[in-house]
Amino acid sequence: MEKNVVTSKTSAVMVPTKLSNLYASYIDKRQFSSLGSIMWDEFSMHGHYEINGLENFIAAMQQLENYKSTMHQIMNVNGEWQENTSYRGDTYCIASHIFENEGSLHKLDMGIIYIDVIEVRDNKAKFISRDFKLQWQKTVELDELK
């Protein structure tokens, strides 16, 4: 993500949305090494677990290899910038995780609210932290594709 300076009302709205969409894309495509382009080295995620540091976060994401696929759907992104250098807001997401169990495909859906903090340094905006707030989860068996 090149040059994402927060200088206008449009960029102020678009930067958090773009970062959240890139996060979802990198996770779903298993492009974990690309996370450094949207997260500072001291990135942390808290919630059901505590992960401190970008390297530790990338290592933790390897667990997603246990799933056949994932699909993160980003929805409401809403927050406020402080002096164009720090953003705090909520990002709503439904994260679907496809896995095989006893010969059939299943889907674990998770309703998540991320509480995001984004910092701008040297005209570059990246996540510094995300708090993972699980709202609900449900597992269902999927229909067979024909």
N, C-alpha and C positions, 0 to 999 in steps of 0.2 A: 504494500500500500504506500505509494509515493505521496509525499507532501500533503498531509491532511490537516493543514492549519485551520484553526477555528477562528475565522475572521468575520463571518457574517451569520445572520440568523439561519440561513439555509444550511451552512456547514455545521452550525451548532446542533441542528437537528439530525443532520445526515451522518456525522462522524460516529456517534454511538450506534446507530443502526448499521452502518457499514462494518464497524468492528464486530458487532454481534453476528452479522451475516457471514463474515469471513471466518469467525470462530466456528460456526456451525458447519460451514463448507470444509474447513480443514479437518475437523473432527470426523465428519461423515466420509470424507475421501481418504482418511488415515494419513493426512499430510502433517503429521505432528511436528516435523522439523520446521514447518512454516509458521508455527505459533509464535516464534520469536519476532516476527514482523508485526504482531499485534499485541504483544505482551512484553512488559519490561522484565529484565532479568530477575528482579526481586518480586515478581508476581506471586500472589497467594490466592488460594481458594479455600474457603471455610464453609462449613455446613455439616453434612454427615461425616465429614472427614476434614483433616487439617493438612493442607499441602503448602509448603513454603518454598519458593524458588521455582523459576521457570524449568530448570533441568529436572527437578523432582516432579513437577506437574507433567512434563512430557513423558517421563518414565511411568507415571501412574496411568496415563492414557493408553498405555500398551494393553491394559486389561480389556479394552474395547475389541481387541483381536478375538476375544472369546465369542463375539457376536458375529453372525453372518453379515449383518449390515446395521447401520443406524441411520436415522433421519431426524434431524433437529429442525423443527418448525419455529421460526422466530416470529413473535407477534408484537404485542405492545412494547414500545421502547419509549420511556418517559423519564425525564430527569432535568437537572439544572446544572448549568456551568457556573463556576465561581471565578470571576475575573479572567475568563477564557483560558485558564490553566488547569482547572480541575473540574471534573464532572462526577456527579453522583446521581444514580437513577436506577429504575427497575427495568428489567427485560423479562418478558413472559415467554416461555418456551414449552413446547410439547416435544419431548425426546422419545422417539420410538427405537426400540432395540429388538432386532429380529434374531431368534436363536432356534436351534433344533432341540426337541425333547421327545424321546421315545419315537423317533421316526417321523414326527410332524413338526411343522414350523409354528412357532409361537411369537407373540409380540408383547414386549413389556413397554407400556406407555407410562411416562412420568410427566406430571405437570410441575413445572419448575418456575420459580421466580428467582432470577439472579439479581442481587443488589450489586451494581457495578460501580467501580471507581476507575476513572480514566484520568491520566495525567498527560499534559503536553510538555515535552522537553525538546528544545532545539527544533521547534516547529513540527514535531511528530507526536501524534496522539496514540497512546497504547493503554491497554488495561494494566492497572497496578494491582487490582484485586477484584474478585467476584465472590460474593457470599451465595451459596447454593441453598435455596429454601425449597425443599420438596413439599409440594402441596397435596399430592395424591399419586398413586400408582395403580396400574391394573395390568394383569397379564391375561391374554386371550389366545386361543388357538386360531391360526389363520386358515382360510380356505385354500384348498389346493389349486394352483394355477394350471390351467389346461392349455 
